[in-house]
Amino acid sequence: MLQVAFIREKKEIVLKGLAKRNFKNASALVEKTLQVDEERRSIQTELDNILAESNKLSKDIGFLFKQGEPKKAEILKQKTIHLKDLSKDLSENLATKSNELQELLYLIPNIPNEIVPVGKSADDNETIFEAGVIPTLAEGALPHWDLAKKYDIIDFELGNKIAGAGFPVYKGKGAKLQRALINYFLDKNTAAGYNEVQVPHLVNEASGFGTGQLPDKEGQMYHDATDNLYLIPTAEVPVTNIFRDVILKEEEFPLCLTAYTPCFRREAGSYGAHVRGLNRLHQFDKVEIVRIEHPSNSYIALDSMVNHVKDILNELELPYRILRLCGGDMGFTSSLTYDFEVFSTAQDKWLEISSVSNFETFQANRLKLRFKNNEGKSELAHTLNGSSLALPRVLAGLLENYQTPEGIKIPKVLVPYCGFDIIN
């Protein structure tokens, strides 16, 4: 969430940033926000003046009683009663106006970093890096959903029977490969200095608002109305909320965490060939990395996270590319995002497998995540997160790119985790 003082003082920068995002009705929303903020501050000033006057009258009343002038004191006492009623009304108005302001601020996305390219959709994203060799597959090569059926390692029909479309059942070597990837990712992350945590798979409303999934992604999250809890769309939500309402010491930076969780997304309205097999699921596994950083170091940390994911993909020997997302394709909370995509040879297309983002102070402001600087003043921290990695499309890429007439080979780095080197 942007700070209202920043919007007030840097209005043109905010509008320029929202224009880069192609954000509709930006000017009207910003003007409404500033109007409500002005009204809130006016009420606050009036309330402060009344409270100051009440405090002064209370002292005067005490003095008059000591001087033996109860009649004069009683006159002032009646005035304080009137001021008390006024302050109560103003306090209620202030709370209403503050809530209105908060709701408006929740609707304004983050401001893109200066290097974010201008663009409206994924077609305008910038490819900044490519690596790996796209294999030449043998004649009759299959997409992963057919490979899964051929080798009986993922059962989409059984998952549909149990829960519905988008909930696959992993079987035999497919389940072992899934577990191997999770353990490999966690080992790589912890070796790089990320502290592993296990977190709840359900979060409360405050956690959803804290990281920006609410209200922006409310329709995409599974919601239990009875307890007002949400199934997590990513480990980013519970992990980052560990630091909600926390004041850190400057010497505690950086805080680096990793977690494996299942993730749940309704993906309402998704249909067509692009959602076949593992391409888009309602439940999937993901290993996440999260960093809490000093503002002066967050973009150095972002580069470090990008290089970390590159290292994983290099070890898996998968062809991949890195995109810098344009303003129109960025997530609501992000200031700068890099997407990783693996090439799916059998499908002849790129599949997104990771997003690595810097949110600057946007999440921290919602979370009230601050630190005391060397001068003893409170500042907002910067938050970052990345997929390291999301499993379904990584698995799809492995199955398709490593298929041979003899079976599906396992990347060398995963063999110790799997206990086998081929699926046949």
Sine and cosine of phi, psi and omega as CSV:
sin_phi,cos_phi,sin_psi,cos_psi,sin_omega,cos_omega
0.00,0.00,0.74,-0.67,0.05,-1.00
-0.95,0.32,0.56,-0.83,0.07,-1.00
-0.97,0.23,0.69,-0.73,-0.07,-1.00
-0.90,0.45,-0.52,0.86,0.04,-1.00
-0.90,0.43,-0.60,0.80,0.03,-1.00
-0.91,0.41,-0.68,0.74,0.03,-1.00
-0.89,0.45,-0.65,0.76,-0.04,-1.00
-0.92,0.38,-0.67,0.74,-0.09,-1.00
-1.00,0.06,-0.44,0.90,-0.08,-1.00
-0.83,-0.55,0.70,0.72,-0.10,-1.00
-0.82,0.57,-0.71,0.70,-0.05,-1.00
-0.92,0.39,-0.60,0.80,0.05,-1.00
-0.90,0.43,-0.67,0.75,0.02,-1.00
-0.88,0.47,-0.74,0.67,-0.02,-1.00
-0.90,0.44,-0.61,0.79,0.03,-1.00
-0.91,0.42,-0.67,0.74,0.02,-1.00
-0.91,0.41,-0.66,0.75,0.02,-1.00
-0.93,0.37,-0.53,0.85,0.07,-1.00
-0.91,0.41,-0.62,0.79,0.05,-1.00
-0.89,0.46,-0.50,0.87,0.04,-1.00
-0.99,0.16,-0.13,0.99,-0.12,-0.99
0.86,0.51,0.61,0.79,-0.06,-1.00
-0.98,0.20,0.85,-0.53,-0.07,-1.00
-0.96,0.30,0.56,-0.83,0.07,-1.00
0.85,0.53,0.49,0.87,-0.04,-1.00
-0.87,0.50,-0.74,0.67,-0.06,-1.00
-0.88,0.48,-0.71,0.71,-0.01,-1.00
-0.90,0.44,-0.66,0.75,-0.02,-1.00
-0.92,0.38,-0.68,0.74,0.01,-1.00
-0.91,0.42,-0.69,0.72,0.01,-1.00
-0.89,0.46,-0.66,0.75,0.03,-1.00
-0.89,0.45,-0.66,0.75,0.01,-1.00
-0.89,0.46,-0.71,0.70,0.00,-1.00
-0.92,0.40,-0.58,0.81,0.04,-1.00
-0.90,0.43,-0.73,0.68,0.00,-1.00
-0.91,0.42,-0.61,0.79,0.04,-1.00
-0.90,0.44,-0.65,0.76,0.04,-1.00
-0.89,0.45,-0.67,0.74,0.04,-1.00
-0.90,0.43,-0.66,0.75,0.02,-1.00
-0.89,0.46,-0.70,0.71,-0.02,-1.00
-0.92,0.38,-0.57,0.82,0.04,-1.00
-0.90,0.43,-0.69,0.72,0.04,-1.00
-0.90,0.44,-0.67,0.74,0.00,-1.00
-0.87,0.49,-0.68,0.74,0.01,-1.00
-0.89,0.45,-0.70,0.71,0.01,-1.00
-0.89,0.46,-0.67,0.74,0.02,-1.00
-0.90,0.43,-0.68,0.73,0.01,-1.00
-0.87,0.49,-0.66,0.75,0.01,-1.00
-0.90,0.43,-0.66,0.75,0.00,-1.00
-0.91,0.40,-0.68,0.73,0.01,-1.00
-0.90,0.43,-0.63,0.78,0.03,-1.00
-0.91,0.42,-0.66,0.75,0.03,-1.00
-0.91,0.42,-0.64,0.76,0.02,-1.00
-0.88,0.47,-0.69,0.73,0.02,-1.00
-0.88,0.47,-0.65,0.76,0.02,-1.00
-0.91,0.41,-0.68,0.73,0.02,-1.00
-0.89,0.46,-0.61,0.79,0.01,-1.00
-0.88,0.47,-0.66,0.75,0.04,-1.00
-0.92,0.40,-0.64,0.77,0.00,-1.00
-0.91,0.42,-0.62,0.78,0.01,-1.00
-0.89,0.46,-0.70,0.72,0.02,-1.00
-0.88,0.47,-0.66,0.75,0.01,-1.00
-0.90,0.43,-0.68,0.73,-0.01,-1.00
-0.90,0.43,-0.64,0.77,0.05,-1.00
-0.89,0.46,-0.64,0.77,0.01,-1.00
-0.92,0.39,-0.49,0.87,-0.01,-1.00
-1.00,0.08,0.00,1.00,0.02,-1.00
0.97,0.24,0.54,0.84,0.03,-1.00
-0.85,-0.52,0.93,0.36,-0.07,-1.00
-0.90,0.43,-0.52,0.86,-0.03,-1.00
-0.91,0.42,-0.71,0.70,0.05,-1.00
-0.89,0.45,-0.61,0.79,0.01,-1.00
-0.90,0.44,-0.63,0.78,-0.02,-1.00
-0.91,0.41,-0.59,0.81,0.04,-1.00
-0.88,0.47,-0.70,0.71,0.02,-1.00
-0.92,0.38,-0.55,0.84,0.00,-1.00
-0.89,0.45,-0.65,0.76,0.02,-1.00
-0.90,0.43,-0.58,0.81,0.03,-1.00
-0.92,0.40,-0.62,0.79,0.01,-1.00
-0.91,0.41,-0.55,0.84,0.05,-1.00
-0.89,0.45,-0.68,0.73,0.04,-1.00
-0.89,0.45,-0.68,0.73,0.01,-1.00
-0.91,0.41,-0.56,0.83,0.03,-1.00
-0.90,0.44,-0.66,0.75,0.05,-1.00
-0.90,0.43,-0.66,0.75,0.02,-1.00
-0.89,0.46,-0.70,0.71,-0.03,-1.00
-0.91,0.42,-0.56,0.83,0.05,-1.00
-0.90,0.43,-0.72,0.70,0.02,-1.00
-0.89,0.45,-0.67,0.74,0.01,-1.00
-0.91,0.41,-0.61,0.79,0.03,-1.00
-0.88,0.47,-0.66,0.75,0.03,-1.00
-0.92,0.40,-0.68,0.73,0.04,-1.00
-0.90,0.44,-0.61,0.79,0.01,-1.00
-0.91,0.43,-0.69,0.73,0.02,-1.00
-0.89,0.46,-0.67,0.74,0.02,-1.00
-0.89,0.45,-0.70,0.71,-0.03,-1.00
-0.94,0.35,-0.59,0.81,0.03,-1.00
-0.91,0.42,-0.66,0.76,0.04,-1.00
-0.91,0.42,-0.64,0.77,0.04,-1.00
-0.89,0.46,-0.67,0.75,0.03,-1.00
-0.90,0.44,-0.69,0.73,0.00,-1.00
-0.87,0.50,-0.69,0.73,-0.01,-1.00
-0.90,0.44,-0.60,0.80,0.04,-1.00
-0.93,0.37,-0.67,0.74,0.01,-1.00
-0.89,0.46,-0.56,0.83,0.04,-1.00
-0.88,0.47,-0.38,0.92,-0.08,-1.00
-1.00,0.04,-0.19,0.98,-0.09,-1.00
-0.99,-0.11,0.85,-0.52,0.00,-1.00
-0.96,0.27,0.12,-0.99,0.01,-1.00
-0.94,0.35,0.36,-0.93,0.02,-1.00
-1.00,0.01,0.80,-0.60,-0.02,-1.00
-0.91,0.42,0.54,-0.84,0.14,-0.99
-0.88,0.47,0.40,-0.92,-0.05,-1.00
-0.86,0.51,-0.51,0.86,-0.08,-1.00
-1.00,0.08,-0.05,1.00,0.07,-1.00
-0.91,0.42,0.81,-0.59,-0.03,-1.00
-0.95,0.32,0.47,-0.88,0.09,-1.00
-0.96,0.27,0.66,-0.75,0.02,-1.00
0.11,-0.99,0.29,-0.96,-0.07,-1.00
-0.97,-0.25,-0.44,0.90,-0.12,-0.99
-0.50,-0.87,-0.05,-1.00,-0.01,-1.00
-0.85,0.52,-0.42,0.91,0.02,-1.00
-0.90,0.43,-0.34,0.94,-0.05,-1.00
-0.98,-0.17,0.07,1.00,0.05,-1.00
-0.93,0.37,0.49,-0.87,-0.03,-1.00
-0.99,-0.14,0.80,-0.60,0.14,-0.99
-0.99,0.14,0.87,-0.49,-0.06,-1.00
-0.94,-0.35,-0.17,0.98,-0.03,-1.00
-0.30,-0.95,0.63,-0.78,0.12,-0.99
-0.68,-0.74,0.57,-0.82,0.00,-1.00
-0.46,-0.89,0.35,-0.94,0.03,-1.00
1.00,0.01,0.29,-0.96,-0.02,-1.00
-0.93,-0.36,0.81,-0.59,0.07,-1.00
-0.96,0.27,0.88,-0.47,-0.09,-1.00
-0.94,0.33,0.43,-0.90,0.14,-0.99
-1.00,-0.10,0.92,-0.38,-0.08,-1.00
-1.00,0.09,0.42,-0.91,0.03,-1.00
-0.92,0.38,0.37,-0.93,0.02,-1.00
-0.86,0.51,0.66,-0.75,-0.01,-1.00
1.00,0.08,0.24,0.97,0.04,-1.00
-0.86,0.51,0.55,-0.84,-0.14,-0.99
-0.91,-0.42,0.49,-0.87,0.19,-0.98
-0.94,0.35,0.30,-0.95,-0.16,-0.99
-0.89,0.46,-0.52,0.86,-0.01,-1.00
-0.92,0.39,-0.51,0.86,0.08,-1.00
-0.98,0.21,-0.59,0.81,0.08,-1.00
-0.89,0.46,-0.66,0.75,0.01,-1.00
-0.86,0.50,-0.63,0.78,0.01,-1.00
-0.96,0.28,-0.66,0.75,-0.03,-1.00
-0.87,0.50,-0.68,0.73,-0.06,-1.00
-0.98,-0.18,0.07,1.00,0.06,-1.00
0.81,0.58,0.78,0.63,-0.03,-1.00
-0.92,-0.40,-0.36,0.93,0.09,-1.00
-0.64,-0.76,0.76,-0.65,-0.05,-1.00
-0.90,-0.43,0.98,-0.19,-0.02,-1.00
-0.97,0.25,-0.58,0.82,-0.01,-1.00
-0.93,0.37,-0.62,0.78,0.03,-1.00
-0.91,0.40,-0.65,0.76,0.06,-1.00
-0.88,0.47,-0.63,0.78,0.04,-1.00
-0.90,0.44,-0.62,0.78,0.04,-1.00
-0.90,0.43,-0.67,0.74,-0.09,-1.00
-0.97,0.24,-0.68,0.73,-0.12,-0.99
-0.76,-0.65,-0.62,0.79,-0.09,-1.00
0.69,-0.72,0.06,-1.00,0.02,-1.00
-0.89,0.46,0.62,-0.78,0.02,-1.00
1.00,-0.04,0.21,0.98,0.02,-1.00
-0.76,-0.66,0.97,0.26,-0.09,-1.00
-0.95,0.32,0.37,-0.93,0.12,-0.99
-0.95,-0.32,0.85,-0.53,0.04,-1.00
-1.00,-0.02,0.69,-0.72,-0.13,-0.99
-0.75,-0.66,0.53,-0.85,0.13,-0.99
0.79,0.62,-0.82,-0.58,-0.02,-1.00
-0.91,0.41,-0.39,0.92,0.08,-1.00
-0.91,0.41,-0.67,0.74,0.04,-1.00
-0.92,0.39,-0.63,0.78,0.01,-1.00
-0.92,0.39,-0.63,0.78,0.03,-1.00
-0.91,0.41,-0.62,0.78,0.06,-1.00
-0.87,0.49,-0.74,0.68,0.00,-1.00
-0.91,0.41,-0.60,0.80,0.02,-1.00
-0.88,0.47,-0.68,0.73,0.02,-1.00
-0.89,0.46,-0.69,0.72,0.00,-1.00
-0.86,0.50,-0.75,0.66,-0.03,-1.00
-0.92,0.40,-0.63,0.78,0.03,-1.00
-0.89,0.46,-0.73,0.68,0.01,-1.00
-0.87,0.49,-0.71,0.70,0.00,-1.00
-0.89,0.45,-0.66,0.75,0.01,-1.00
-0.90,0.44,-0.66,0.75,0.04,-1.00
-0.89,0.46,-0.66,0.75,-0.05,-1.00
-0.94,0.35,-0.71,0.71,-0.01,-1.00
-0.92,0.39,-0.58,0.82,0.05,-1.00
-0.90,0.43,-0.44,0.90,0.01,-1.00
-1.00,0.03,0.07,1.00,0.08,-1.00
0.98,-0.22,0.13,0.99,0.04,-1.00
-1.00,0.04,0.76,-0.65,-0.02,-1.00
-1.00,0.09,0.84,-0.54,-0.05,-1.00
-0.97,0.24,0.70,-0.72,0.07,-1.00
-0.73,-0.68,0.48,-0.88,0.16,-0.99
-0.94,-0.34,0.78,-0.62,-0.16,-0.99
-0.80,-0.60,0.31,-0.95,0.06,-1.00
-0.88,0.47,0.50,-0.87,0.05,-1.00
-1.00,-0.10,-0.02,1.00,0.11,-0.99
-0.86,-0.52,0.62,-0.78,0.02,-1.00
-0.74,-0.67,0.39,-0.92,0.04,-1.00
-1.00,0.09,0.08,-1.00,-0.07,-1.00
-0.88,0.47,-0.63,0.78,-0.02,-1.00
-0.88,0.48,-0.59,0.81,0.03,-1.00
-0.93,0.37,-0.64,0.76,0.04,-1.00
-0.89,0.46,-0.66,0.75,0.05,-1.00
-0.94,0.34,-0.55,0.83,-0.07,-1.00
-0.87,0.49,-0.65,0.76,-0.02,-1.00
-0.98,-0.17,-0.04,1.00,0.14,-0.99
0.99,-0.12,0.08,1.00,0.09,-1.00
-0.94,0.35,-0.52,0.86,0.09,-1.00
-0.94,-0.33,0.66,-0.75,0.00,1.00
-1.00,0.04,0.02,1.00,-0.17,-0.99
-0.88,0.48,-0.67,0.74,-0.11,-0.99
-0.93,-0.36,0.40,0.92,-0.11,-0.99
-0.83,0.55,-0.66,0.75,-0.04,-1.00
-0.94,0.33,-0.26,0.96,-0.02,-1.00
-0.99,-0.10,-0.07,1.00,-0.05,-1.00
-0.97,-0.24,0.63,-0.77,0.10,-0.99
-0.97,0.25,0.77,-0.64,-0.13,-0.99
-0.83,-0.56,0.78,-0.63,0.14,-0.99
-0.99,-0.10,0.97,-0.24,-0.09,-1.00
-0.93,0.37,-0.49,0.87,-0.05,-1.00
-0.88,0.48,-0.75,0.67,-0.02,-1.00
-0.97,-0.23,0.02,1.00,-0.04,-1.00
0.80,0.60,0.77,0.63,0.05,-1.00
-0.87,-0.49,0.46,-0.89,-0.03,-1.00
-0.87,-0.49,0.71,-0.71,0.18,-0.98
-0.93,0.37,0.68,-0.73,-0.13,-0.99
-0.95,0.32,0.68,-0.73,0.10,-0.99
-0.99,0.10,-0.25,0.97,0.00,-1.00
-0.20,-0.98,0.45,-0.89,0.03,-1.00
-0.91,0.42,-0.29,0.96,0.06,-1.00
-0.78,0.63,-0.61,0.79,-0.11,-0.99
-0.92,0.39,-0.85,0.52,0.00,-1.00
-0.92,0.38,-0.59,0.81,-0.05,-1.00
-0.91,0.41,-0.75,0.67,-0.01,-1.00
-0.91,0.41,-0.55,0.83,0.00,-1.00
-0.95,0.31,-0.12,0.99,0.17,-0.98
-0.83,0.56,-0.50,0.86,-0.11,-0.99
-0.97,-0.23,0.22,0.98,0.06,-1.00
-0.91,0.41,0.70,-0.71,0.00,-1.00
0.88,0.48,0.55,0.83,-0.01,-1.00
-0.92,-0.38,0.65,-0.76,0.14,-0.99
-0.93,-0.36,0.90,-0.43,-0.05,-1.00
-1.00,-0.04,0.28,-0.96,0.17,-0.98
-0.99,-0.10,0.55,-0.83,-0.08,-1.00
-0.84,0.54,-0.57,0.82,-0.04,-1.00
-0.96,0.27,-0.14,0.99,0.02,-1.00
-0.98,0.21,-0.29,0.96,0.01,-1.00
-0.94,0.33,0.51,-0.86,-0.14,0.99
-1.00,0.07,0.42,-0.91,0.14,-0.99
-0.95,-0.30,0.88,-0.48,-0.12,-0.99
-0.84,-0.54,0.85,-0.53,-0.04,-1.00
-0.76,-0.64,0.45,-0.89,0.10,-0.99
-0.69,-0.73,0.51,-0.86,-0.01,-1.00
-0.46,-0.89,0.61,-0.79,0.20,-0.98
-0.98,-0.18,0.72,-0.69,0.12,-0.99
-0.52,-0.85,0.44,-0.90,0.34,-0.94
-0.94,0.33,0.45,-0.89,0.00,-1.00
-0.80,-0.60,0.55,-0.83,-0.10,-0.99
-0.77,-0.63,0.82,-0.57,0.01,-1.00
-0.63,-0.77,0.77,-0.64,-0.03,-1.00
-0.93,0.36,-0.56,0.83,-0.01,-1.00
0.74,0.67,0.75,0.66,-0.06,-1.00
-0.84,0.55,0.71,-0.70,0.07,-1.00
1.00,0.09,0.03,1.00,0.00,-1.00
-0.97,0.24,0.73,-0.68,0.03,-1.00
-0.31,-0.95,0.20,-0.98,0.07,-1.00
0.98,-0.20,-0.03,-1.00,-0.09,-1.00
-0.90,0.44,-0.48,0.88,-0.07,-1.00
-0.94,0.34,-0.17,0.99,0.01,-1.00
-0.96,-0.30,0.16,0.99,-0.02,-1.00
-0.92,0.39,0.50,-0.87,0.09,-1.00
0.86,0.51,-0.80,-0.60,-0.05,-1.00
-1.00,-0.04,0.05,1.00,-0.11,-0.99
-0.88,0.47,-0.59,0.81,0.06,-1.00
-0.47,-0.88,0.83,-0.56,-0.09,-1.00
-0.81,-0.59,0.35,-0.94,0.11,-0.99
-1.00,0.04,-0.43,0.90,0.10,-0.99
-0.74,-0.68,0.78,-0.63,0.01,-1.00
-0.46,-0.89,0.30,-0.95,-0.01,-1.00
-0.99,-0.13,0.56,-0.83,-0.01,-1.00
-0.45,-0.89,0.60,-0.80,0.15,-0.99
-0.95,-0.31,0.78,-0.63,-0.13,-0.99
-0.89,-0.46,0.52,-0.86,0.19,-0.98
-0.87,-0.50,0.66,-0.75,-0.02,-1.00
-0.74,-0.67,0.66,-0.75,0.06,-1.00
-0.77,-0.64,0.67,-0.74,0.17,-0.99
-0.94,-0.35,0.87,-0.49,-0.20,-0.98
-0.79,-0.62,0.42,-0.91,0.21,-0.98
-0.92,0.39,0.65,-0.76,-0.04,-1.00
-0.80,0.60,-0.54,0.84,-0.04,-1.00
-0.95,0.31,-0.25,0.97,-0.10,-0.99
-0.89,-0.45,-0.03,1.00,-0.21,-0.98
-0.92,0.39,-0.54,0.84,-0.01,-1.00
-0.98,0.17,-0.45,0.89,0.18,-0.98
-0.91,0.41,-0.66,0.75,0.04,-1.00
-0.90,0.44,-0.62,0.78,0.02,-1.00
-0.88,0.48,-0.70,0.71,0.04,-1.00
-0.88,0.48,-0.62,0.78,0.04,-1.00
-0.89,0.46,-0.66,0.75,0.02,-1.00
-0.91,0.41,-0.66,0.75,0.04,-1.00
-0.88,0.48,-0.71,0.70,0.00,-1.00
-0.91,0.42,-0.54,0.84,0.02,-1.00
-0.91,0.41,-0.71,0.70,0.03,-1.00
-0.92,0.40,-0.61,0.79,0.08,-1.00
-0.85,0.53,-0.67,0.74,-0.02,-1.00
-0.88,0.47,-0.65,0.76,0.03,-1.00
-0.89,0.46,-0.73,0.68,-0.04,-1.00
-0.93,0.36,-0.53,0.85,0.09,-1.00
-0.90,0.43,-0.64,0.77,0.02,-1.00
-0.94,0.35,-0.54,0.84,0.06,-1.00
-0.97,0.22,-0.20,0.98,0.04,-1.00
0.84,0.55,0.72,0.69,0.06,-1.00
-0.96,-0.27,0.63,-0.78,0.11,-0.99
-0.94,0.34,0.77,-0.63,-0.06,-1.00
-0.54,-0.84,0.25,-0.97,0.09,-1.00
-0.63,-0.77,0.35,-0.94,0.02,-1.00
-0.88,-0.47,0.74,-0.67,0.01,-1.00
-0.91,-0.41,0.64,-0.76,0.22,-0.98
-1.00,-0.09,0.89,-0.45,-0.11,-0.99
-0.94,0.34,0.63,-0.78,0.05,-1.00
-0.98,0.18,0.19,-0.98,-0.05,-1.00
-0.84,0.54,-0.60,0.80,-0.05,-1.00
-0.98,0.20,-0.18,0.98,-0.04,-1.00
-0.92,-0.39,0.02,1.00,-0.04,-1.00
-0.98,0.21,0.45,-0.90,0.10,-0.99
-0.93,0.36,0.37,-0.93,-0.09,-1.00
-0.82,0.57,-0.62,0.78,-0.15,-0.99
-1.00,-0.08,-0.19,0.98,-0.18,-0.98
-0.99,0.11,0.53,-0.85,0.16,-0.99
-0.98,-0.18,-0.51,0.86,0.05,-1.00
-0.39,-0.92,0.76,-0.65,-0.04,-1.00
-0.75,-0.67,0.69,-0.72,0.17,-0.99
-0.92,-0.38,0.80,-0.60,0.08,-1.00
-0.98,-0.20,0.65,-0.76,0.14,-0.99
-0.97,-0.25,0.69,-0.72,0.04,-1.00
-0.77,-0.64,0.68,-0.74,0.08,-1.00
-0.98,-0.20,0.62,-0.79,0.02,-1.00
-1.00,0.09,0.83,-0.56,0.05,-1.00
-1.00,-0.05,0.97,-0.25,-0.15,-0.99
-0.92,0.38,-0.67,0.74,-0.03,-1.00
-0.93,0.37,-0.52,0.86,0.04,-1.00
-1.00,0.00,-0.21,0.98,0.00,-1.00
0.84,0.54,0.75,0.66,0.05,-1.00
-0.36,-0.93,0.28,-0.96,0.02,-1.00
-1.00,0.03,0.66,-0.75,0.01,-1.00
-0.87,-0.49,0.81,-0.59,0.04,-1.00
-0.93,0.37,0.75,-0.66,-0.01,-1.00
-0.81,-0.59,-0.19,0.98,-0.01,-1.00
-0.34,-0.94,0.59,-0.81,0.20,-0.98
-0.82,-0.57,0.76,-0.65,0.03,-1.00
-0.86,-0.50,0.85,-0.52,-0.18,-0.98
-0.72,-0.70,0.51,-0.86,0.20,-0.98
-0.94,-0.33,0.82,-0.57,0.00,-1.00
-0.99,-0.17,-0.02,1.00,-0.09,-1.00
0.77,0.64,-0.79,-0.61,-0.08,-1.00
-1.00,-0.09,0.06,1.00,-0.15,-0.99
-0.87,0.49,-0.78,0.63,0.04,-1.00
-0.95,0.32,-0.66,0.76,-0.05,-1.00
-0.86,0.52,-0.59,0.81,0.03,-1.00
-0.91,0.42,-0.66,0.76,0.06,-1.00
-0.92,0.39,-0.62,0.78,-0.07,-1.00
-0.98,0.17,-0.24,0.97,-0.16,-0.99
0.84,0.54,0.71,0.70,0.01,-1.00
-0.99,-0.12,0.95,-0.30,-0.10,-1.00
-0.79,-0.61,0.15,-0.99,0.12,-0.99
-0.62,-0.78,0.42,-0.91,0.07,-1.00
-1.00,-0.02,0.87,-0.49,0.03,-1.00
-0.98,0.21,-0.02,-1.00,-0.09,-1.00
-0.90,0.43,-0.32,0.95,0.04,-1.00
-1.00,-0.04,0.05,1.00,0.03,-1.00
0.99,0.10,0.11,0.99,0.01,-1.00
-1.00,-0.05,0.50,-0.87,0.01,-1.00
-0.99,0.10,0.71,-0.71,0.09,-1.00
-0.74,-0.67,0.41,-0.91,0.10,-1.00
-0.98,0.20,0.68,-0.73,0.08,-1.00
-0.98,0.20,0.13,-0.99,0.14,-0.99
-0.96,-0.29,0.62,-0.78,0.05,-1.00
-0.89,-0.46,0.55,-0.83,0.02,-1.00
-0.65,-0.76,0.45,-0.90,0.13,-0.99
-0.44,-0.90,0.32,-0.95,0.03,-1.00
-0.37,-0.93,0.45,-0.89,0.11,-0.99
-0.99,0.16,0.75,-0.66,-0.07,-1.00
-0.55,-0.83,0.83,0.55,0.08,1.00
-0.70,-0.71,0.10,-0.99,0.16,-0.99
-0.99,0.17,0.77,-0.64,-0.20,-0.98
-0.98,0.20,-0.65,0.76,-0.19,-0.98
-0.82,0.57,-0.76,0.64,-0.08,-1.00
-0.98,0.19,-0.43,0.90,0.16,-0.99
-0.89,0.46,-0.72,0.69,0.01,-1.00
-0.89,0.46,-0.67,0.75,0.04,-1.00
-0.86,0.51,-0.70,0.71,0.02,-1.00
-0.90,0.44,-0.65,0.76,0.03,-1.00
-0.89,0.45,-0.74,0.67,-0.04,-1.00
-0.88,0.48,-0.69,0.73,-0.09,-1.00
-0.98,0.22,-0.67,0.74,-0.08,-1.00
-0.98,0.20,-0.41,0.91,-0.03,-1.00
-0.98,-0.19,0.13,0.99,0.01,-1.00
-0.96,0.28,0.62,-0.79,0.06,-1.00
-0.68,-0.73,0.19,-0.98,0.07,-1.00
-0.87,0.49,-0.40,0.92,-0.02,-1.00
-1.00,0.05,-0.32,0.95,-0.05,-1.00
0.54,-0.84,-0.18,-0.98,-0.01,-1.00
-0.99,-0.15,0.91,-0.42,0.01,-1.00
-0.96,0.27,0.44,-0.90,0.03,-1.00
-0.97,-0.25,0.74,-0.67,0.06,-1.00
-0.81,0.59,0.61,-0.79,-0.09,-1.00
-0.80,0.60,-0.63,0.78,-0.08,-1.00
-0.92,0.40,-0.38,0.92,-0.04,-1.00
-1.00,-0.06,-0.28,0.96,-0.08,-1.00
-0.83,0.56,-0.70,0.71,0.03,-1.00
-0.88,0.47,-0.48,0.88,0.01,-1.00
-0.99,0.16,-0.54,0.84,-0.05,-1.00
-0.99,0.12,-0.68,0.74,-0.12,-0.99
1.00,0.03,0.11,0.99,0.08,-1.00
-0.49,-0.87,0.33,-0.94,-0.07,-1.00
-0.89,-0.45,0.02,1.00,0.05,-1.00
-0.42,-0.91,0.54,-0.84,0.13,-0.99
-0.95,-0.31,0.90,-0.44,-0.02,-1.00
-0.55,-0.83,0.00,0.00,0.00,0.00
